[in-house]
Amino acid sequence: MAGIGFELRKMLRRDNLSGMLGAYAYAGIISSGPWILSIVGILLIGMLSLPFVVPGTLITQFQVSVTYLIAGSLILTGPMQLSFTRFTSDRLFEKRDHLVLSNYHAVALLVTVLSGGIGLACAVFSFGEQSVLYRLLMVAGFVVLSNIWIAAIFLSGMKQYKAIVWTFLLGYAISVGAALALRGHGLEGLLGGFVAGQLCLLTGMVTLIYRNYTSRQFMSFEVFERRYAYPSLVAIGLLYNLGIWIDKFMFWYAPSTGQQVIGPLYASIIYDIPVFLAYLAIIPGMAVFLVRIETDFVEYYDAFYNAVRGGSSLEHIEDMRNTMVQTIRLGLYEIVKVQAIAALLLFVVGAWVLRLLGISELYMPLLYVDVIGASLQVVLLGVLNIYFYLDRRREVLVLTATFVVLNLVLTALTLRLGPAWYGYGFAVSLLIVVALALYLLDRKLDRLEYETYMLQ
């Protein structure tokens, strides 16, 4: 993410209020823009279709179908996202740019085959009661979304952050417009419009990729060779996405909280709405996370390793290490502080927001817990990012695996304990993992000079 750090530092050099606000606004848009656009787009399609789509359950079926497409595609492509990013970064560092595009084609082919195969199997064996058009659109949507995540990761590696946001904005604008234009055709019309917009989004991303890269050969499979493989990154990508979604799947399919919506797809009104609102509250924390980690921390991170590689004195190396540690602590403190303010603000206006949406205020306790859980997730992202800078993949693997296990076990426990405990599984599992991550990071930073020299 170094490319975005340059932009942020340029804004912060103005040393005035407009520069600071511009940097945080830019960071918030880059870090949360695609996610927010996805949510807003799906909600707009539902809200603007209410007077025209009868029965109204078709809108719920559409939104649940899209949610499963997003969740499934993220989990499927998770193992390839980080490993492909690392491969791309290493080839760019080696000045072997000609390998990047050809290996992107190989990864895209694998994603298309896997998502297409899984989608067809589910369409044939699990959606037998739905129309053929609905099943075809679900398969197409699954393939397109899976390729979008790979293309977005690729463009991030190329530092095309603004382009990603603008492409998502255009793609979801087309999705909303097409879905509204086809809403007269019911569920298939809404889903068809959404898939058409996502196809336009993917086309825009692929166009950006071809504008920036050329290749001597169309397809190359070096990314899958053993010498370039990073099994830990493959596992981390899978475990992190699984950890984020596993509690949602458990609430969807629990008899006491879930209900069937369409075919094998279930949803949980009790759990889904508070989680959605809670994730809207993480935008300020994500902005601070991006500004602090990609400016102050990266600057002293580079200074420390340059001092080591340049043969500086031990005193200078220790000074750089101490300054880097101080920026890490300050950055994490600011993330916690800003996210706490955002959470408290949502606590204050939460009842008003629920009334505005026509939702019972009985959801408030669960909303509070989910806001805390989402806020902890931002802190975890900040810590994991530091681990990745230090190339400590083993620690990240342990933390993500712990998150999956804790979220699974604690969510199952809260489902047995009853409604008063809903949401605590996700929040407590994140609290434990964040505490463990900070403890391990503190130990790692104390031994940083020694381990850095031993790796040379």
MIPA-890269 format. One record per residue (C-alpha): residue in three letters; x, y, z negated. Coordinates in steps of 0.1 Angstrom, whole numbers, plus 5000, padded with zeros to 4 digits. Layout:
<rs>
+------+------+------+------+
: type :   px :   py :   pz :
+------+------+------+------+
:  ALA :    X :    Y :    Z :
...
+------+------+------+------+
</rs>
This chain:
<rs>
+------+------+------+------+
: type :   px :   py :   pz :
+------+------+------+------+
:  MET : 5000 : 5000 : 5000 :
:  ALA : 5030 : 5023 : 5003 :
:  GLY : 5015 : 5042 : 5032 :
:  ILE : 4987 : 5055 : 5011 :
:  GLY : 5012 : 5066 : 4984 :
:  PHE : 5028 : 5090 : 5009 :
:  GLU : 4995 : 5106 : 5016 :
:  LEU : 4986 : 5109 : 4979 :
:  ARG : 5019 : 5124 : 4970 :
:  LYS : 5016 : 5150 : 4997 :
:  MET : 4982 : 5161 : 4983 :
:  LEU : 4995 : 5161 : 4947 :
:  ARG : 5026 : 5183 : 4957 :
:  ARG : 5002 : 5213 : 4961 :
:  ASP : 5001 : 5214 : 4923 :
:  ASN : 4967 : 5229 : 4922 :
:  LEU : 4931 : 5218 : 4914 :
:  SER : 4921 : 5213 : 4950 :
:  GLY : 4952 : 5191 : 4957 :
:  MET : 4945 : 5169 : 4927 :
:  LEU : 4908 : 5166 : 4935 :
:  GLY : 4916 : 5159 : 4971 :
:  ALA : 4940 : 5131 : 4961 :
:  TYR : 4915 : 5114 : 4938 :
:  ALA : 4886 : 5118 : 4963 :
:  TYR : 4908 : 5103 : 4990 :
:  ALA : 4919 : 5074 : 4968 :
:  GLY : 4883 : 5068 : 4957 :
:  ILE : 4871 : 5066 : 4993 :
:  ILE : 4899 : 5044 : 5005 :
:  SER : 4896 : 5019 : 4975 :
:  SER : 4858 : 5017 : 4973 :
:  GLY : 4845 : 5031 : 5006 :
:  PRO : 4840 : 4998 : 5024 :
:  TRP : 4824 : 4982 : 4993 :
:  ILE : 4801 : 5011 : 4987 :
:  LEU : 4791 : 5013 : 5024 :
:  SER : 4782 : 4976 : 5024 :
:  ILE : 4760 : 4980 : 4994 :
:  VAL : 4743 : 5012 : 5006 :
:  GLY : 4738 : 4998 : 5040 :
:  ILE : 4720 : 4967 : 5028 :
:  LEU : 4699 : 4987 : 5004 :
:  LEU : 4689 : 5013 : 5030 :
:  ILE : 4678 : 4985 : 5054 :
:  GLY : 4656 : 4971 : 5026 :
:  MET : 4642 : 5004 : 5014 :
:  LEU : 4634 : 5018 : 5049 :
:  SER : 4618 : 4986 : 5060 :
:  LEU : 4594 : 4982 : 5031 :
:  PRO : 4564 : 5000 : 5048 :
:  PHE : 4569 : 4981 : 5080 :
:  VAL : 4579 : 4945 : 5072 :
:  VAL : 4551 : 4923 : 5059 :
:  PRO : 4552 : 4904 : 5037 :
:  GLY : 4578 : 4922 : 5016 :
:  THR : 4594 : 4889 : 5006 :
:  LEU : 4611 : 4889 : 5040 :
:  ILE : 4632 : 4919 : 5029 :
:  THR : 4644 : 4900 : 4998 :
:  GLN : 4652 : 4870 : 5020 :
:  PHE : 4673 : 4892 : 5043 :
:  GLN : 4692 : 4908 : 5014 :
:  VAL : 4699 : 4875 : 4997 :
:  SER : 4710 : 4859 : 5030 :
:  VAL : 4735 : 4888 : 5036 :
:  THR : 4747 : 4885 : 5000 :
:  TYR : 4755 : 4848 : 5005 :
:  LEU : 4772 : 4856 : 5038 :
:  ILE : 4795 : 4881 : 5021 :
:  ALA : 4802 : 4859 : 4991 :
:  GLY : 4809 : 4828 : 5012 :
:  SER : 4831 : 4846 : 5037 :
:  LEU : 4852 : 4862 : 5010 :
:  ILE : 4858 : 4829 : 4992 :
:  LEU : 4866 : 4811 : 5025 :
:  THR : 4891 : 4837 : 5037 :
:  GLY : 4906 : 4844 : 5002 :
:  PRO : 4933 : 4818 : 5006 :
:  MET : 4945 : 4834 : 5039 :
:  GLN : 4943 : 4871 : 5029 :
:  LEU : 4973 : 4875 : 5006 :
:  SER : 4995 : 4849 : 5024 :
:  PHE : 4989 : 4866 : 5058 :
:  THR : 4995 : 4900 : 5043 :
:  ARG : 5029 : 4888 : 5030 :
:  PHE : 5038 : 4872 : 5063 :
:  THR : 5029 : 4904 : 5082 :
:  SER : 5049 : 4926 : 5057 :
:  ASP : 5080 : 4903 : 5059 :
:  ARG : 5080 : 4904 : 5098 :
:  LEU : 5076 : 4942 : 5099 :
:  PHE : 5105 : 4945 : 5074 :
:  GLU : 5126 : 4922 : 5097 :
:  LYS : 5117 : 4944 : 5127 :
:  ARG : 5101 : 4914 : 5144 :
:  ASP : 5069 : 4932 : 5152 :
:  HIS : 5062 : 4910 : 5182 :
:  LEU : 5053 : 4881 : 5159 :
:  VAL : 5025 : 4900 : 5141 :
:  LEU : 4998 : 4901 : 5168 :
:  SER : 5003 : 4865 : 5180 :
:  ASN : 5001 : 4852 : 5144 :
:  TYR : 4970 : 4873 : 5138 :
:  HIS : 4954 : 4854 : 5167 :
:  ALA : 4963 : 4821 : 5151 :
:  VAL : 4948 : 4831 : 5117 :
:  ALA : 4917 : 4844 : 5134 :
:  LEU : 4913 : 4812 : 5153 :
:  LEU : 4916 : 4791 : 5121 :
:  VAL : 4890 : 4814 : 5104 :
:  THR : 4866 : 4811 : 5133 :
:  VAL : 4869 : 4773 : 5135 :
:  LEU : 4864 : 4769 : 5097 :
:  SER : 4836 : 4794 : 5093 :
:  GLY : 4819 : 4781 : 5124 :
:  GLY : 4821 : 4745 : 5114 :
:  ILE : 4809 : 4752 : 5078 :
:  GLY : 4782 : 4775 : 5091 :
:  LEU : 4769 : 4749 : 5116 :
:  ALA : 4769 : 4721 : 5090 :
:  CYS : 4749 : 4743 : 5066 :
:  ALA : 4725 : 4754 : 5094 :
:  VAL : 4718 : 4718 : 5104 :
:  PHE : 4716 : 4701 : 5070 :
:  SER : 4704 : 4729 : 5046 :
:  PHE : 4681 : 4752 : 5066 :
:  GLY : 4660 : 4727 : 5084 :
:  GLU : 4627 : 4746 : 5076 :
:  GLN : 4639 : 4779 : 5090 :
:  SER : 4637 : 4790 : 5126 :
:  VAL : 4665 : 4782 : 5151 :
:  LEU : 4671 : 4819 : 5156 :
:  TYR : 4676 : 4825 : 5118 :
:  ARG : 4701 : 4796 : 5116 :
:  LEU : 4720 : 4809 : 5146 :
:  LEU : 4722 : 4844 : 5132 :
:  MET : 4734 : 4830 : 5099 :
:  VAL : 4762 : 4811 : 5116 :
:  ALA : 4771 : 4841 : 5137 :
:  GLY : 4771 : 4864 : 5107 :
:  PHE : 4793 : 4841 : 5087 :
:  VAL : 4819 : 4839 : 5115 :
:  VAL : 4819 : 4876 : 5121 :
:  LEU : 4822 : 4886 : 5084 :
:  SER : 4850 : 4861 : 5079 :
:  ASN : 4869 : 4877 : 5108 :
:  ILE : 4862 : 4912 : 5095 :
:  TRP : 4880 : 4904 : 5062 :
:  ILE : 4910 : 4891 : 5080 :
:  ALA : 4911 : 4921 : 5104 :
:  ALA : 4907 : 4945 : 5074 :
:  ILE : 4936 : 4929 : 5056 :
:  PHE : 4957 : 4931 : 5088 :
:  LEU : 4949 : 4968 : 5092 :
:  SER : 4957 : 4974 : 5056 :
:  GLY : 4991 : 4959 : 5062 :
:  MET : 4995 : 4984 : 5091 :
:  LYS : 4985 : 5012 : 5067 :
:  GLN : 4954 : 5021 : 5087 :
:  TYR : 4934 : 5030 : 5056 :
:  LYS : 4914 : 5059 : 5070 :
:  ALA : 4907 : 5039 : 5102 :
:  ILE : 4892 : 5011 : 5081 :
:  VAL : 4868 : 5034 : 5062 :
:  TRP : 4857 : 5052 : 5094 :
:  THR : 4852 : 5018 : 5112 :
:  PHE : 4832 : 5005 : 5083 :
:  LEU : 4811 : 5037 : 5083 :
:  LEU : 4804 : 5034 : 5120 :
:  GLY : 4797 : 4996 : 5117 :
:  TYR : 4773 : 4999 : 5089 :
:  ALA : 4755 : 5029 : 5105 :
:  ILE : 4750 : 5007 : 5136 :
:  SER : 4738 : 4978 : 5113 :
:  VAL : 4712 : 5000 : 5096 :
:  GLY : 4700 : 5015 : 5129 :
:  ALA : 4698 : 4982 : 5147 :
:  ALA : 4681 : 4965 : 5118 :
:  LEU : 4655 : 4992 : 5115 :
:  ALA : 4649 : 4991 : 5153 :
:  LEU : 4643 : 4954 : 5151 :
:  ARG : 4624 : 4953 : 5118 :
:  GLY : 4592 : 4946 : 5137 :
:  HIS : 4605 : 4911 : 5144 :
:  GLY : 4606 : 4903 : 5107 :
:  LEU : 4634 : 4885 : 5090 :
:  GLU : 4651 : 4875 : 5122 :
:  GLY : 4650 : 4912 : 5134 :
:  LEU : 4666 : 4925 : 5102 :
:  LEU : 4693 : 4899 : 5102 :
:  GLY : 4699 : 4903 : 5140 :
:  GLY : 4704 : 4940 : 5136 :
:  PHE : 4728 : 4935 : 5107 :
:  VAL : 4749 : 4909 : 5126 :
:  ALA : 4750 : 4932 : 5157 :
:  GLY : 4763 : 4961 : 5136 :
:  GLN : 4789 : 4938 : 5120 :
:  LEU : 4800 : 4926 : 5155 :
:  CYS : 4805 : 4963 : 5164 :
:  LEU : 4825 : 4967 : 5132 :
:  LEU : 4848 : 4938 : 5141 :
:  THR : 4852 : 4950 : 5177 :
:  GLY : 4863 : 4984 : 5164 :
:  MET : 4889 : 4968 : 5141 :
:  VAL : 4902 : 4945 : 5168 :
:  THR : 4905 : 4975 : 5191 :
:  LEU : 4926 : 4993 : 5165 :
:  ILE : 4948 : 4963 : 5161 :
:  TYR : 4955 : 4961 : 5199 :
:  ARG : 4962 : 4998 : 5201 :
:  ASN : 4991 : 4994 : 5176 :
:  TYR : 5006 : 4961 : 5185 :
:  THR : 5016 : 4941 : 5215 :
:  SER : 5030 : 4906 : 5217 :
:  ARG : 5051 : 4885 : 5241 :
:  GLN : 5028 : 4855 : 5237 :
:  PHE : 4991 : 4854 : 5229 :
:  MET : 4992 : 4830 : 5200 :
:  SER : 5019 : 4818 : 5176 :
:  PHE : 5016 : 4796 : 5146 :
:  GLU : 5047 : 4806 : 5126 :
:  VAL : 5024 : 4819 : 5098 :
:  PHE : 5015 : 4782 : 5090 :
:  GLU : 5051 : 4769 : 5090 :
:  ARG : 5065 : 4757 : 5057 :
:  ARG : 5093 : 4783 : 5056 :
:  TYR : 5068 : 4811 : 5057 :
:  ALA : 5042 : 4795 : 5035 :
:  TYR : 5034 : 4809 : 5001 :
:  PRO : 5012 : 4783 : 4983 :
:  SER : 5009 : 4805 : 4953 :
:  LEU : 4994 : 4833 : 4973 :
:  VAL : 4970 : 4809 : 4990 :
:  ALA : 4958 : 4797 : 4955 :
:  ILE : 4956 : 4832 : 4941 :
:  GLY : 4934 : 4844 : 4969 :
:  LEU : 4910 : 4815 : 4964 :
:  LEU : 4910 : 4817 : 4926 :
:  TYR : 4905 : 4855 : 4924 :
:  ASN : 4875 : 4855 : 4947 :
:  LEU : 4860 : 4824 : 4931 :
:  GLY : 4865 : 4839 : 4897 :
:  ILE : 4846 : 4871 : 4908 :
:  TRP : 4816 : 4852 : 4922 :
:  ILE : 4813 : 4820 : 4900 :
:  ASP : 4792 : 4836 : 4873 :
:  LYS : 4768 : 4850 : 4900 :
:  PHE : 4764 : 4815 : 4915 :
:  MET : 4757 : 4800 : 4881 :
:  PHE : 4730 : 4825 : 4873 :
:  TRP : 4715 : 4821 : 4908 :
:  TYR : 4711 : 4783 : 4904 :
:  ALA : 4704 : 4781 : 4866 :
:  PRO : 4667 : 4770 : 4861 :
:  SER : 4661 : 4796 : 4835 :
:  THR : 4674 : 4826 : 4855 :
:  GLY : 4674 : 4818 : 4892 :
:  GLN : 4646 : 4814 : 4917 :
:  GLN : 4645 : 4800 : 4953 :
:  VAL : 4644 : 4827 : 4980 :
:  ILE : 4649 : 4810 : 5013 :
:  GLY : 4660 : 4774 : 5020 :
:  PRO : 4689 : 4765 : 4997 :
:  LEU : 4696 : 4802 : 4987 :
:  TYR : 4687 : 4813 : 4952 :
:  ALA : 4689 : 4847 : 4935 :
:  SER : 4686 : 4860 : 4900 :
:  ILE : 4667 : 4893 : 4896 :
:  ILE : 4676 : 4893 : 4859 :
:  TYR : 4714 : 4893 : 4866 :
:  ASP : 4718 : 4908 : 4901 :
:  ILE : 4705 : 4943 : 4896 :
:  PRO : 4725 : 4952 : 4865 :
:  VAL : 4757 : 4938 : 4882 :
:  PHE : 4751 : 4959 : 4913 :
:  LEU : 4747 : 4991 : 4892 :
:  ALA : 4777 : 4982 : 4871 :
:  TYR : 4800 : 4979 : 4902 :
:  LEU : 4790 : 5014 : 4913 :
:  ALA : 4806 : 5027 : 4881 :
:  ILE : 4841 : 5014 : 4890 :
:  ILE : 4847 : 5041 : 4917 :
:  PRO : 4864 : 5066 : 4893 :
:  GLY : 4886 : 5039 : 4879 :
:  MET : 4896 : 5026 : 4913 :
:  ALA : 4905 : 5061 : 4924 :
:  VAL : 4928 : 5066 : 4893 :
:  PHE : 4942 : 5031 : 4898 :
:  LEU : 4952 : 5039 : 4933 :
:  VAL : 4967 : 5073 : 4925 :
:  ARG : 4987 : 5063 : 4895 :
:  ILE : 5000 : 5030 : 4908 :
:  GLU : 5008 : 5042 : 4943 :
:  THR : 5025 : 5075 : 4933 :
:  ASP : 5042 : 5076 : 4899 :
:  PHE : 5048 : 5039 : 4895 :
:  VAL : 5060 : 5032 : 4930 :
:  GLU : 5084 : 5062 : 4929 :
:  TYR : 5102 : 5049 : 4898 :
:  TYR : 5099 : 5013 : 4909 :
:  ASP : 5119 : 5022 : 4940 :
:  ALA : 5144 : 5042 : 4919 :
:  PHE : 5150 : 5013 : 4896 :
:  TYR : 5157 : 4987 : 4923 :
:  ASN : 5177 : 5012 : 4944 :
:  ALA : 5199 : 5018 : 4912 :
:  VAL : 5203 : 4980 : 4909 :
:  ARG : 5212 : 4975 : 4946 :
:  GLY : 5234 : 5006 : 4947 :
:  GLY : 5256 : 4995 : 4917 :
:  SER : 5246 : 5024 : 4894 :
:  SER : 5257 : 5025 : 4858 :
:  LEU : 5238 : 5004 : 4832 :
:  GLU : 5227 : 5036 : 4815 :
:  HIS : 5211 : 5049 : 4847 :
:  ILE : 5195 : 5015 : 4854 :
:  GLU : 5180 : 5014 : 4819 :
:  ASP : 5167 : 5050 : 4822 :
:  MET : 5149 : 5041 : 4855 :
:  ARG : 5135 : 5010 : 4839 :
:  ASN : 5123 : 5029 : 4808 :
:  THR : 5107 : 5056 : 4830 :
:  MET : 5090 : 5029 : 4852 :
:  VAL : 5076 : 5012 : 4821 :
:  GLN : 5064 : 5046 : 4808 :
:  THR : 5046 : 5053 : 4841 :
:  ILE : 5030 : 5018 : 4839 :
:  ARG : 5017 : 5025 : 4804 :
:  LEU : 5005 : 5060 : 4813 :
:  GLY : 4988 : 5047 : 4845 :
:  LEU : 4970 : 5019 : 4827 :
:  TYR : 4959 : 5043 : 4799 :
:  GLU : 4945 : 5067 : 4824 :
:  ILE : 4926 : 5039 : 4842 :
:  VAL : 4911 : 5028 : 4808 :
:  LYS : 4903 : 5064 : 4799 :
:  VAL : 4886 : 5074 : 4831 :
:  GLN : 4867 : 5041 : 4834 :
:  ALA : 4855 : 5044 : 4798 :
:  ILE : 4841 : 5079 : 4806 :
:  ALA : 4824 : 5065 : 4837 :
:  ALA : 4810 : 5037 : 4816 :
:  LEU : 4797 : 5060 : 4789 :
:  LEU : 4781 : 5082 : 4815 :
:  LEU : 4762 : 5052 : 4830 :
:  PHE : 4752 : 5043 : 4794 :
:  VAL : 4736 : 5077 : 4791 :
:  VAL : 4718 : 5078 : 4824 :
:  GLY : 4712 : 5041 : 4827 :
:  ALA : 4676 : 5042 : 4814 :
:  TRP : 4668 : 5070 : 4838 :
:  VAL : 4683 : 5051 : 4867 :
:  LEU : 4664 : 5020 : 4859 :
:  ARG : 4631 : 5039 : 4857 :
:  LEU : 4639 : 5056 : 4890 :
:  LEU : 4644 : 5022 : 4906 :
:  GLY : 4612 : 5009 : 4890 :
:  ILE : 4631 : 4984 : 4868 :
:  SER : 4623 : 4976 : 4832 :
:  GLU : 4645 : 4991 : 4805 :
:  LEU : 4648 : 4956 : 4791 :
:  TYR : 4677 : 4953 : 4815 :
:  MET : 4697 : 4979 : 4796 :
:  PRO : 4717 : 4956 : 4773 :
:  LEU : 4728 : 4935 : 4802 :
:  LEU : 4737 : 4966 : 4821 :
:  TYR : 4759 : 4977 : 4793 :
:  VAL : 4778 : 4944 : 4792 :
:  ASP : 4782 : 4943 : 4830 :
:  VAL : 4796 : 4979 : 4830 :
:  ILE : 4822 : 4968 : 4805 :
:  GLY : 4830 : 4937 : 4825 :
:  ALA : 4833 : 4957 : 4858 :
:  SER : 4856 : 4982 : 4840 :
:  LEU : 4878 : 4955 : 4827 :
:  GLN : 4881 : 4942 : 4863 :
:  VAL : 4895 : 4975 : 4874 :
:  VAL : 4922 : 4973 : 4847 :
:  LEU : 4930 : 4937 : 4857 :
:  LEU : 4934 : 4948 : 4893 :
:  GLY : 4959 : 4975 : 4881 :
:  VAL : 4979 : 4949 : 4862 :
:  LEU : 4979 : 4923 : 4890 :
:  ASN : 4991 : 4950 : 4914 :
:  ILE : 5021 : 4956 : 4892 :
:  TYR : 5028 : 4919 : 4891 :
:  PHE : 5027 : 4918 : 4929 :
:  TYR : 5052 : 4947 : 4931 :
:  LEU : 5075 : 4927 : 4908 :
:  ASP : 5069 : 4896 : 4929 :
:  ARG : 5057 : 4876 : 4899 :
:  ARG : 5033 : 4853 : 4917 :
:  ARG : 5034 : 4826 : 4891 :
:  GLU : 5020 : 4848 : 4864 :
:  VAL : 4993 : 4860 : 4887 :
:  LEU : 4984 : 4824 : 4896 :
:  VAL : 4981 : 4816 : 4858 :
:  LEU : 4960 : 4846 : 4852 :
:  THR : 4936 : 4840 : 4881 :
:  ALA : 4932 : 4803 : 4872 :
:  THR : 4925 : 4813 : 4836 :
:  PHE : 4899 : 4838 : 4848 :
:  VAL : 4881 : 4811 : 4868 :
:  VAL : 4881 : 4786 : 4839 :
:  LEU : 4870 : 4811 : 4813 :
:  ASN : 4843 : 4826 : 4835 :
:  LEU : 4829 : 4792 : 4842 :
:  VAL : 4830 : 4779 : 4806 :
:  LEU : 4818 : 4811 : 4789 :
:  THR : 4790 : 4818 : 4815 :
:  ALA : 4777 : 4782 : 4810 :
:  LEU : 4778 : 4789 : 4772 :
:  THR : 4759 : 4822 : 4775 :
:  LEU : 4732 : 4805 : 4797 :
:  ARG : 4726 : 4780 : 4769 :
:  LEU : 4725 : 4807 : 4742 :
:  GLY : 4698 : 4827 : 4759 :
:  PRO : 4690 : 4861 : 4774 :
:  ALA : 4706 : 4881 : 4746 :
:  TRP : 4740 : 4867 : 4756 :
:  TYR : 4737 : 4871 : 4794 :
:  GLY : 4767 : 4889 : 4810 :
:  TYR : 4790 : 4882 : 4780 :
:  GLY : 4807 : 4853 : 4798 :
:  PHE : 4820 : 4875 : 4826 :
:  ALA : 4830 : 4904 : 4803 :
:  VAL : 4847 : 4883 : 4776 :
:  SER : 4866 : 4862 : 4802 :
:  LEU : 4879 : 4894 : 4817 :
:  LEU : 4888 : 4908 : 4783 :
:  ILE : 4908 : 4877 : 4774 :
:  VAL : 4926 : 4877 : 4808 :
:  VAL : 4934 : 4914 : 4806 :
:  ALA : 4949 : 4910 : 4771 :
:  LEU : 4969 : 4880 : 4783 :
:  ALA : 4981 : 4899 : 4814 :
:  LEU : 4992 : 4929 : 4793 :
:  TYR : 5011 : 4906 : 4769 :
:  LEU : 5029 : 4888 : 4796 :
:  LEU : 5037 : 4921 : 4814 :
:  ASP : 5052 : 4935 : 4783 :
:  ARG : 5075 : 4905 : 4779 :
:  LYS : 5084 : 4906 : 4816 :
:  LEU : 5094 : 4943 : 4815 :
:  ASP : 5116 : 4938 : 4784 :
:  ARG : 5137 : 4913 : 4805 :
:  LEU : 5134 : 4931 : 4838 :
:  GLU : 5171 : 4941 : 4842 :
:  TYR : 5183 : 4905 : 4833 :
:  GLU : 5159 : 4888 : 4857 :
:  THR : 5166 : 4913 : 4885 :
:  TYR : 5203 : 4906 : 4883 :
:  MET : 5198 : 4868 : 4880 :
:  LEU : 5177 : 4869 : 4912 :
:  GLN : 5205 : 4885 : 4933 :
+------+------+------+------+
</rs>
